Amino acid sequence: MTNALDFVLACDVMMEFGGSIRPAMYLANELVERGYNVGMMSPNMSDGVERSLRKRGVDPLNFHARLITRKSSLSLMWFEAWAREAFLRLNSRRISNDCSVVNFSQVIATPSLVWYLQGPPSLALRDMEKEFSSSYRIAYNLLRPLIECVDARLVTDMGHSSALIVANSKFCASMYSQFGIHVQEVIYPPINCDVFSPSTSNPSSTYALTYFGKETRFSVLKAIADRGVRIKAFGSKSPYIHKEVINHPNIEFLGKISTDELVDTYSNALFTLFPFTHEPFGYVPLESMACGTPVLTYNMQGPREYVVDGYTGWLAKNDEESILNALELWAEGYPPRMRKNCIDAASKFDKKFYIEKWMKVLDGF
């Protein structure tokens, strides 16, 4: 590590810039623009990420961890990186103590100016278990006591070594409070409203949109598709996608699509379905709203903090209500003004407000 760096942002595995990496990347870009020397460190980065960081004026600090899951899904890579740190502190051993770290990760336990909480894995796995395949469920239940024990120890250590603790949602803050971690501030993750905005003033509204990921409640999507709702889904192909869902005649799986395609797909959807098992914040509902499309999700966890029932979407109490709401929306639609409501509400989460809050935090040091 070099003293020439003003800030080092610690991140999870960096194969791309989405998900948990996005908040760190927006802050890194802003710090570079303000003339700071910035580095980003990670247990493992793709070659493409390293090249992109250099072009942006950010020094990539790649630990080159030898992850046996590197050719598998990003989720398994993340879990392996977490396990390396939780059990053996293999990631943080690569760090000297002479740099100002802003920690966006759950896999690098290092003294930090600020630790930005995005969710403890033990609580995520507890919620996600109900959608696991039988083999994953068996393995998880065998390992659960050990996972929860080492995660609690890791979270406690990271909390004690951080000068300030910030969460990405109120729900996220409440999860860490179970470990005795006191959150001083909430800064919601950002979206770029210059990018995520309606691509058309006359949406086709011929399908409902959804996202396929490890947190998706696939059983609900299948039940909705079984009743005749046409669904388009995007996301990376992974072992979490059930065969009866991906091969369903009423579900069109688009796979991983470009940002321009995603914006257009959001904009033309009748509504976005977001049935999840666990979600500390959730980009998908917010991106959909920014493109003018309301969201059907649950009245819990992160999404309930920005999806307003009857105004920018619908908050279901449970799976059954979510299915019934989807069928009603497919048959009857909703007032056109909801699309404008969505755009107005999402604008409050634009990256400029996120950056303003972060600079106030860093100015305090």
C-alpha positions as CSV (number, residue, x, y, z in Angstrom):
1,M,0.0,0.0,0.0
2,T,1.3,3.5,-0.8
3,N,1.1,6.7,1.2
4,A,0.4,8.6,-2.1
5,L,-3.3,7.6,-1.9
6,D,-5.6,9.9,-0.1
7,F,-8.4,7.3,0.2
8,V,-8.7,3.6,-0.4
9,L,-12.1,2.2,-0.9
10,A,-12.4,-1.5,0.1
11,C,-14.8,-3.6,-1.9
12,D,-16.1,-7.1,-2.3
13,V,-15.2,-9.2,-5.3
14,M,-15.1,-6.9,-8.3
15,M,-16.0,-8.7,-11.5
16,E,-18.2,-5.8,-12.7
17,F,-19.4,-2.5,-11.3
18,G,-23.0,-3.4,-10.4
19,G,-24.6,-4.3,-7.1
20,S,-22.6,-3.7,-4.0
21,I,-19.8,-2.1,-6.0
22,R,-21.9,0.7,-7.4
23,P,-21.9,2.9,-4.3
24,A,-18.2,2.7,-4.0
25,M,-17.6,3.4,-7.6
26,Y,-19.7,6.6,-7.6
27,L,-17.8,7.9,-4.6
28,A,-14.4,7.0,-6.2
29,N,-15.3,8.9,-9.3
30,E,-16.3,12.0,-7.3
31,L,-13.1,11.9,-5.2
32,V,-11.0,11.7,-8.3
33,E,-12.8,14.6,-9.9
34,R,-12.1,16.6,-6.8
35,G,-8.4,15.9,-7.1
36,Y,-7.9,13.2,-4.6
37,N,-5.6,10.2,-5.2
38,V,-7.9,7.2,-4.9
39,G,-7.4,3.4,-4.8
40,M,-9.9,0.6,-4.7
41,M,-9.0,-2.8,-3.2
42,S,-10.7,-6.1,-3.5
43,P,-9.8,-9.8,-2.9
44,N,-10.2,-10.3,-6.6
45,M,-10.9,-8.1,-9.7
46,S,-11.4,-9.0,-13.3
47,D,-9.0,-7.7,-15.8
48,G,-11.7,-5.6,-17.3
49,V,-12.4,-3.9,-14.0
50,E,-8.7,-3.2,-13.4
51,R,-8.4,-1.6,-16.9
52,S,-11.6,0.5,-16.3
53,L,-10.4,1.7,-12.9
54,R,-7.1,2.9,-14.4
55,K,-9.0,4.8,-17.1
56,R,-11.0,6.5,-14.4
57,G,-7.9,7.6,-12.6
58,V,-8.3,5.0,-9.7
59,D,-5.5,2.7,-8.6
60,P,-6.7,-0.9,-8.6
61,L,-5.4,-2.8,-5.6
62,N,-6.1,-6.5,-6.5
63,F,-5.2,-9.1,-3.9
64,H,-5.5,-11.8,-6.5
65,A,-7.1,-14.2,-4.1
66,R,-7.1,-17.7,-5.5
67,L,-10.8,-18.4,-5.4
68,I,-11.7,-21.9,-6.4
69,T,-15.2,-20.6,-7.4
70,R,-13.8,-18.0,-9.9
71,K,-15.3,-19.8,-12.9
72,S,-18.6,-20.2,-11.0
73,S,-21.3,-17.6,-10.2
74,L,-20.4,-14.2,-8.6
75,S,-22.5,-15.2,-5.6
76,L,-20.3,-18.2,-4.9
77,M,-17.2,-16.2,-5.4
78,W,-18.5,-13.6,-2.9
79,F,-19.2,-16.3,-0.4
80,E,-15.8,-17.8,-0.7
81,A,-14.2,-14.4,-0.3
82,W,-16.3,-13.9,2.8
83,A,-15.3,-17.3,4.2
84,R,-11.6,-16.5,3.7
85,E,-12.0,-13.5,5.9
86,A,-14.5,-14.8,8.4
87,F,-12.5,-17.9,9.2
88,L,-8.8,-17.0,8.6
89,R,-8.7,-13.2,7.9
90,L,-6.9,-13.9,4.7
91,N,-8.1,-10.8,2.9
92,S,-7.2,-8.2,5.5
93,R,-3.7,-9.6,5.9
94,R,-2.8,-7.9,2.7
95,I,-3.4,-4.4,4.0
96,S,-1.0,-2.1,5.8
97,N,-2.4,0.3,8.5
98,D,-1.2,3.5,6.9
99,C,-4.1,4.4,4.6
100,S,-7.5,6.1,5.0
101,V,-10.0,3.3,4.2
102,V,-13.6,3.7,3.4
103,N,-14.9,0.2,3.7
104,F,-17.8,-0.9,1.4
105,S,-17.2,-4.6,1.9
106,Q,-18.2,-7.4,4.2
107,V,-15.1,-9.4,3.3
108,I,-12.2,-7.2,4.4
109,A,-11.9,-6.5,8.1
110,T,-9.6,-3.5,8.3
111,P,-9.6,-0.3,10.4
112,S,-11.7,2.2,8.5
113,L,-12.8,5.8,8.6
114,V,-16.3,4.7,7.6
115,W,-17.8,1.3,7.2
116,Y,-20.7,1.3,4.7
117,L,-23.1,-1.6,5.7
118,Q,-24.8,-3.5,2.9
119,G,-26.0,-6.6,4.7
120,P,-24.6,-9.4,6.8
121,P,-24.6,-12.8,4.9
122,S,-25.8,-14.9,7.8
123,L,-29.1,-13.1,7.9
124,A,-29.4,-13.0,4.1
125,L,-28.9,-16.8,4.0
126,R,-31.5,-17.3,6.7
127,D,-34.2,-15.5,4.5
128,M,-33.0,-17.1,1.2
129,E,-33.1,-20.7,2.4
130,K,-36.8,-21.1,1.5
131,E,-35.9,-20.8,-2.2
132,F,-32.8,-23.0,-2.2
133,S,-32.7,-26.2,-4.0
134,S,-32.7,-29.3,-1.8
135,S,-28.9,-29.8,-2.1
136,Y,-28.2,-26.2,-1.2
137,R,-30.7,-26.4,1.7
138,I,-29.1,-29.5,3.2
139,A,-25.6,-28.0,3.0
140,Y,-26.8,-24.7,4.5
141,N,-28.6,-26.3,7.4
142,L,-25.5,-28.3,8.2
143,L,-23.3,-25.2,8.2
144,R,-25.7,-22.7,9.5
145,P,-24.5,-22.6,13.2
146,L,-20.9,-22.2,12.1
147,I,-21.7,-19.5,9.5
148,E,-23.8,-17.5,12.0
149,C,-21.1,-17.7,14.7
150,V,-18.2,-16.6,12.5
151,D,-20.3,-13.9,10.8
152,A,-21.2,-12.4,14.2
153,R,-17.6,-12.3,15.2
154,L,-16.5,-10.7,11.9
155,V,-19.3,-8.1,12.1
156,T,-18.3,-7.2,15.6
157,D,-14.6,-6.9,14.8
158,M,-15.4,-4.7,11.8
159,G,-17.7,-2.5,13.8
160,H,-15.2,-2.0,16.6
161,S,-12.5,-1.0,14.1
162,S,-14.6,1.6,12.2
163,A,-14.7,5.3,13.3
164,L,-18.2,5.9,11.7
165,I,-20.8,3.4,10.6
166,V,-23.2,4.1,7.8
167,A,-26.0,1.8,6.5
168,N,-27.6,1.6,3.1
169,S,-31.1,1.6,4.5
170,K,-33.0,1.7,7.8
171,F,-33.7,-2.0,7.5
172,C,-30.1,-2.7,7.0
173,A,-29.2,-0.7,10.1
174,S,-31.8,-2.8,12.1
175,M,-30.1,-6.0,11.0
176,Y,-26.7,-4.9,12.3
177,S,-28.2,-3.8,15.5
178,Q,-28.8,-7.5,16.3
179,F,-25.0,-7.7,16.5
180,G,-24.7,-4.7,18.8
181,I,-23.6,-2.4,15.9
182,H,-24.7,1.2,16.3
183,V,-25.4,2.9,12.9
184,Q,-24.8,6.7,13.0
185,E,-26.3,7.5,9.6
186,V,-28.2,6.1,6.6
187,I,-27.1,6.9,3.0
188,Y,-29.2,5.2,0.4
189,P,-27.4,3.8,-2.6
190,P,-27.5,5.9,-5.7
191,I,-29.0,5.7,-9.2
192,N,-28.1,7.9,-12.1
193,C,-31.3,9.5,-13.2
194,D,-29.6,10.8,-16.4
195,V,-29.3,7.1,-17.4
196,F,-32.4,5.6,-15.8
197,S,-35.3,7.7,-17.3
198,P,-38.2,6.8,-19.5
199,S,-37.1,5.8,-23.1
200,T,-40.7,6.3,-24.4
201,S,-43.8,8.4,-23.7
202,N,-45.9,5.6,-25.1
203,P,-45.0,2.4,-23.3
204,S,-46.2,-0.9,-24.8
205,S,-47.2,-2.3,-21.4
206,T,-47.5,-5.8,-22.9
207,Y,-45.6,-7.6,-20.1
208,A,-44.6,-7.5,-16.5
209,L,-40.8,-7.2,-15.9
210,T,-38.8,-9.1,-13.2
211,Y,-35.3,-9.8,-12.2
212,F,-33.7,-13.3,-11.8
213,G,-31.2,-13.4,-9.0
214,K,-30.2,-15.3,-5.8
215,E,-32.8,-13.3,-3.8
216,T,-35.7,-13.9,-6.1
217,R,-38.8,-15.8,-4.9
218,F,-39.2,-17.9,-8.0
219,S,-42.3,-19.8,-6.7
220,V,-44.3,-16.5,-6.8
221,L,-43.2,-15.7,-10.3
222,K,-44.2,-19.2,-11.5
223,A,-47.6,-18.9,-9.8
224,I,-48.2,-15.5,-11.6
225,A,-47.1,-16.9,-14.9
226,D,-49.3,-20.0,-14.5
227,R,-52.3,-17.7,-14.4
228,G,-51.5,-16.1,-17.7
229,V,-49.4,-13.0,-17.0
230,R,-46.7,-12.5,-19.6
231,I,-43.3,-11.9,-17.8
232,K,-40.0,-10.8,-19.1
233,A,-37.0,-11.4,-16.9
234,F,-33.4,-10.2,-16.9
235,G,-30.3,-11.2,-15.0
236,S,-27.3,-13.5,-15.2
237,K,-27.9,-17.2,-15.6
238,S,-27.2,-19.0,-12.4
239,P,-28.0,-22.2,-10.5
240,Y,-30.6,-20.3,-8.5
241,I,-33.1,-20.2,-11.4
242,H,-35.5,-23.0,-11.3
243,K,-35.9,-25.0,-14.6
244,E,-39.7,-24.8,-14.4
245,V,-39.4,-21.0,-14.3
246,I,-36.8,-20.5,-17.0
247,N,-38.6,-22.8,-19.4
248,H,-42.1,-21.5,-18.6
249,P,-44.1,-20.6,-21.8
250,N,-45.2,-17.3,-20.2
251,I,-41.7,-16.3,-19.1
252,E,-39.2,-14.9,-21.5
253,F,-35.7,-14.9,-20.0
254,L,-33.6,-12.1,-21.6
255,G,-30.4,-12.9,-19.7
256,K,-27.8,-10.2,-19.0
257,I,-28.7,-7.1,-21.1
258,S,-27.0,-3.8,-21.7
259,T,-28.0,-0.7,-19.7
260,D,-29.7,0.8,-22.7
261,E,-31.7,-2.3,-23.3
262,L,-32.5,-2.5,-19.6
263,V,-33.8,1.1,-19.5
264,D,-36.0,0.4,-22.6
265,T,-37.3,-2.8,-21.0
266,Y,-38.2,-1.1,-17.8
267,S,-39.8,1.8,-19.6
268,N,-42.1,-0.5,-21.7
269,A,-43.2,-2.8,-18.9
270,L,-46.8,-2.5,-17.5
271,F,-45.3,-3.0,-14.0
272,T,-42.2,-4.5,-12.4
273,L,-42.5,-7.6,-10.2
274,F,-40.0,-7.8,-7.3
275,P,-40.8,-10.8,-5.2
276,F,-37.7,-11.3,-3.0
277,T,-36.5,-13.4,-0.1
278,H,-34.1,-10.9,1.3
279,E,-33.3,-7.3,0.2
280,P,-31.5,-4.7,2.4
281,F,-32.1,-2.0,-0.3
282,G,-32.9,-3.1,-3.9
283,Y,-31.8,-1.4,-7.1
284,V,-34.4,-3.0,-9.3
285,P,-37.5,-1.3,-7.9
286,L,-35.8,2.1,-7.9
287,E,-34.5,1.8,-11.4
288,S,-37.9,0.8,-12.6
289,M,-39.5,3.8,-10.9
290,A,-36.9,6.1,-12.5
291,C,-38.0,4.8,-15.9
292,G,-41.6,5.5,-15.0
293,T,-42.8,2.0,-14.2
294,P,-44.4,1.2,-10.8
295,V,-43.4,-1.8,-8.8
296,L,-45.2,-4.6,-7.1
297,T,-43.2,-5.9,-4.2
298,Y,-43.5,-6.7,-0.4
299,N,-44.3,-4.4,2.5
300,M,-41.0,-5.2,4.2
301,Q,-37.2,-4.7,4.3
302,G,-35.5,-2.2,2.0
303,P,-38.1,-1.7,-0.8
304,R,-40.8,-0.6,1.7
305,E,-38.6,2.5,2.4
306,Y,-39.1,4.0,-1.1
307,V,-42.0,2.2,-2.8
308,V,-45.2,4.0,-1.7
309,D,-48.3,1.8,-1.8
310,G,-50.8,3.1,-4.3
311,Y,-48.6,6.0,-5.4
312,T,-45.4,4.5,-6.9
313,G,-46.4,0.8,-6.7
314,W,-48.0,-1.7,-4.5
315,L,-46.8,-3.3,-1.2
316,A,-48.2,-6.8,-0.7
317,K,-48.5,-8.4,2.8
318,N,-47.5,-11.9,1.6
319,D,-47.1,-14.1,-1.5
320,E,-50.8,-14.7,-1.9
321,E,-51.6,-11.0,-2.0
322,S,-48.7,-10.4,-4.4
323,I,-50.1,-13.0,-6.8
324,L,-53.6,-11.5,-6.6
325,N,-52.3,-8.0,-7.1
326,A,-50.4,-9.0,-10.2
327,L,-53.4,-10.6,-11.8
328,E,-55.5,-7.6,-11.1
329,L,-52.9,-5.2,-12.5
330,W,-52.6,-7.4,-15.6
331,A,-56.3,-7.3,-16.2
332,E,-57.2,-3.8,-15.2
333,G,-54.0,-1.6,-15.2
334,Y,-53.6,1.5,-13.0
335,P,-54.0,5.3,-13.3
336,P,-51.5,6.8,-15.7
337,R,-50.4,9.4,-13.2
338,M,-48.5,6.7,-11.3
339,R,-45.8,6.7,-13.9
340,K,-45.0,10.4,-13.2
341,N,-45.2,9.7,-9.5
342,C,-42.5,7.1,-9.9
343,I,-40.2,9.4,-11.8
344,D,-40.6,12.1,-9.2
345,A,-40.0,9.8,-6.3
346,A,-36.9,8.1,-7.8
347,S,-35.3,11.5,-8.5
348,K,-34.7,11.9,-4.8
349,F,-32.2,9.0,-5.0
350,D,-30.1,10.5,-7.8
351,K,-26.4,10.1,-7.4
352,K,-25.9,13.9,-6.8
353,F,-27.7,13.6,-3.4
354,Y,-25.7,10.5,-2.6
355,I,-22.5,12.3,-3.3
356,E,-23.5,15.4,-1.3
357,K,-24.1,13.2,1.8
358,W,-20.9,11.4,1.4
359,M,-18.8,14.5,1.1
360,K,-20.4,15.9,4.3
361,V,-19.4,12.6,6.0
362,L,-15.8,12.7,4.8
363,D,-15.5,16.4,5.6
364,G,-15.9,15.5,9.2
365,F,-12.5,13.7,9.3
